[in-house]
Each structure stands twice: as C-alpha cells, then as structure tokens.
Amino acid sequence: MITIGIRATPKVVTFAIFDAEESTIVNVEEIKIPAAFETPAALKYVRSNLLDVLHEYKVERAGIRVTEGMANPNIERIQIEGVILEAFASSELQSYYVGQIASISRRLGIDRDEFKPFAEGKEYPGVENWKKMSKEEREAILCAIGAKDA
C-alpha cells in the first residue's frame, strides 16, 4: 500500500511517498508555488499538481499535518491545507486523515512529547539521512507513515 504525507507552508507543499508494505520511503519532494501566482491560481496549481502526484504513485491513503489549534494562524497555509483536503476528497484515495501533533503521534505509537524532537532532527528509526532533511520533510514522512492506518 502506498501512502502520502503532506506538510504545507505558504509557498511550498512538501510531500513524502511511503510504501507501507516495504516500510520504505519512495520519494520526498516539494511542490513550489510560483511567486507570480495570485492566490486563486496558486491554489489551483497545488490542487492540480497534488492530484497528478496521487495518480502517478497510485496513492491509497494520505495524511496531512495541519496547523495546531493554538498556533498563530497563517491564512495562506490554511487555504492551501483546505485545497489539499478538497483534492483528497476528489481523488480515488481509500482514506485520509487530518493530523496535528497529538493525532499523528498516536498513529505512530509514540508519545506526543516525542514528535517535536523527531521533527527537529532527533534520529528516527529506519529513515536514512533523517538529520539532513528539513523539518517539513520529516513531518511529511511522519504523516505518510501514520497514514498506513488511516
């Protein structure tokens, strides 16, 4: 089963493709939103590219790391997260989940307090070059691994 995990920022959507049967990361990549795009065009760009990724990798399950409820809201990020959720709903995914730190941690079988150190680069079992990845890449991978039980 192939899963995807996503972590959005206002200008970039980072995704990780995970093969749950082989327990391997297939790909980690970014969808960079062109700076010249106005908001509607940027959202359309994200949706279109994400649907292509889901189709290309034959993704069955997905997870997205969303803004924490207590965080200072970033409107652009929240809009992108909404479009990602709409793309999930419009796709042929079997299932997907929306995750904040607590729910992603539960899916991974780790304590909530362990999530941030993993996201910040503390070694994570079974993932090569973990410390060399960005925080967004690590969060996308954690979401993808958690999606196997979505």
C-alpha positions as CSV (number, residue, x, y, z in Angstrom):
1,M,0.0,0.0,0.0
2,I,1.3,3.4,-0.9
3,T,0.7,6.4,1.4
4,I,1.4,10.1,1.2
5,G,2.1,12.6,3.9
6,I,1.9,16.3,3.4
7,R,3.2,19.4,5.2
8,A,2.3,22.8,3.7
9,T,3.8,26.2,4.1
10,P,2.6,29.4,2.4
11,K,4.9,28.9,-0.6
12,V,5.8,25.2,-0.7
13,V,3.9,21.9,-0.2
14,T,6.2,19.1,0.9
15,F,5.1,15.5,0.3
16,A,6.5,12.1,1.2
17,I,5.5,8.9,-0.5
18,F,5.8,5.8,1.7
19,D,5.4,2.1,0.7
20,A,3.8,0.6,3.9
21,E,4.3,-3.0,2.8
22,E,8.1,-2.5,2.3
23,S,8.4,0.1,5.1
24,T,10.4,2.3,2.7
25,I,10.3,6.0,1.7
26,V,9.8,6.1,-2.0
27,N,10.1,9.8,-2.6
28,V,10.2,13.1,-0.7
29,E,9.6,16.2,-2.9
30,E,8.2,19.7,-3.0
31,I,5.5,21.5,-5.0
32,K,6.9,25.0,-5.2
33,I,4.2,27.6,-5.8
34,P,5.4,30.2,-8.3
35,A,5.8,33.6,-6.7
36,A,4.0,35.3,-9.6
37,F,0.7,33.5,-8.9
38,E,-2.2,35.2,-7.2
39,T,-4.0,33.2,-4.5
40,P,-6.6,31.5,-6.7
41,A,-4.0,30.5,-9.3
42,A,-1.7,29.2,-6.6
43,L,-4.5,27.1,-5.0
44,K,-5.4,25.7,-8.4
45,Y,-1.7,24.9,-9.1
46,V,-1.4,23.0,-5.8
47,R,-4.6,21.0,-6.4
48,S,-3.7,20.1,-9.9
49,N,-0.1,19.0,-9.1
50,L,-1.2,17.1,-6.0
51,L,-3.9,15.1,-8.0
52,D,-1.1,14.3,-10.5
53,V,1.1,13.0,-7.7
54,L,-1.7,10.9,-6.2
55,H,-2.3,9.4,-9.6
56,E,1.3,8.9,-10.5
57,Y,2.2,7.0,-7.4
58,K,-1.2,5.2,-7.1
59,V,-1.6,6.5,-3.5
60,E,-4.2,4.7,-1.5
61,R,-4.1,6.6,1.9
62,A,-3.0,10.0,2.9
63,G,-2.3,12.3,5.9
64,I,-1.7,16.0,6.2
65,R,0.0,17.8,9.0
66,V,-2.2,20.8,9.7
67,T,-1.7,24.0,11.8
68,E,-2.1,23.5,15.5
69,G,-5.2,25.0,17.1
70,M,-3.1,27.2,19.4
71,A,-0.8,28.4,16.7
72,N,-0.8,31.9,15.3
73,P,-2.8,31.2,12.1
74,N,-1.3,31.8,8.7
75,I,-4.1,32.4,6.3
76,E,-2.1,31.3,3.2
77,R,-1.1,28.0,4.8
78,I,-4.7,27.3,6.0
79,Q,-6.0,28.0,2.5
80,I,-3.5,25.6,1.0
81,E,-4.4,22.9,3.6
82,G,-8.1,23.3,2.6
83,V,-7.3,22.8,-1.1
84,I,-5.3,19.7,-0.2
85,L,-8.2,18.3,1.7
86,E,-10.5,19.0,-1.2
87,A,-8.1,17.3,-3.6
88,F,-8.1,14.3,-1.2
89,A,-11.9,14.2,-1.3
90,S,-11.9,14.5,-5.1
91,S,-9.4,11.7,-5.6
92,E,-9.6,7.9,-5.5
93,L,-8.0,7.6,-2.1
94,Q,-9.3,4.9,0.1
95,S,-9.0,7.1,3.2
96,Y,-7.1,10.1,4.6
97,Y,-6.6,11.9,7.9
98,V,-6.0,15.4,9.1
99,G,-3.3,15.4,11.8
100,Q,-2.0,17.7,14.4
101,I,0.9,16.7,16.7
102,A,-1.2,14.6,19.1
103,S,-3.1,12.6,16.5
104,I,0.0,11.9,14.3
105,S,1.9,10.8,17.4
106,R,-1.0,8.4,18.3
107,R,-0.9,6.9,14.8
108,L,2.9,6.4,15.1
109,G,2.6,4.8,18.5
110,I,4.8,7.5,20.1
111,D,4.3,9.9,23.0
112,R,3.2,13.4,21.9
113,D,6.3,14.8,23.6
114,E,8.5,12.8,21.1
115,F,7.0,14.3,18.0
116,K,8.8,17.7,18.1
117,P,12.3,16.2,18.8
118,F,11.8,13.8,15.8
119,A,10.6,16.7,13.6
120,E,13.5,18.8,14.7
121,G,16.0,16.1,13.7
122,K,16.4,13.6,16.5
123,E,17.1,10.2,14.9
124,Y,14.0,8.3,13.7
125,P,14.3,4.5,13.4
126,G,14.5,3.2,9.8
127,V,14.9,6.5,8.0
128,E,18.2,7.2,6.3
129,N,19.6,10.8,6.3
130,W,16.9,11.9,8.8
131,K,19.1,14.7,10.2
132,K,19.9,16.1,6.8
133,M,16.2,16.6,5.9
134,S,14.2,19.8,6.6
135,K,11.6,19.9,9.4
136,E,8.9,20.0,6.7
137,E,10.3,16.8,5.0
138,R,10.5,15.0,8.4
139,E,6.9,16.0,9.3
140,A,5.6,14.8,5.8
141,I,7.4,11.5,6.3
142,L,5.8,11.1,9.8
143,C,2.4,11.8,8.3
144,A,2.9,9.3,5.5
145,I,3.9,6.6,7.9
146,G,0.9,7.4,10.1
147,A,-1.4,7.2,7.0
148,K,-1.0,3.5,6.7
149,D,-3.7,3.1,9.3
150,A,-5.9,5.9,8.1
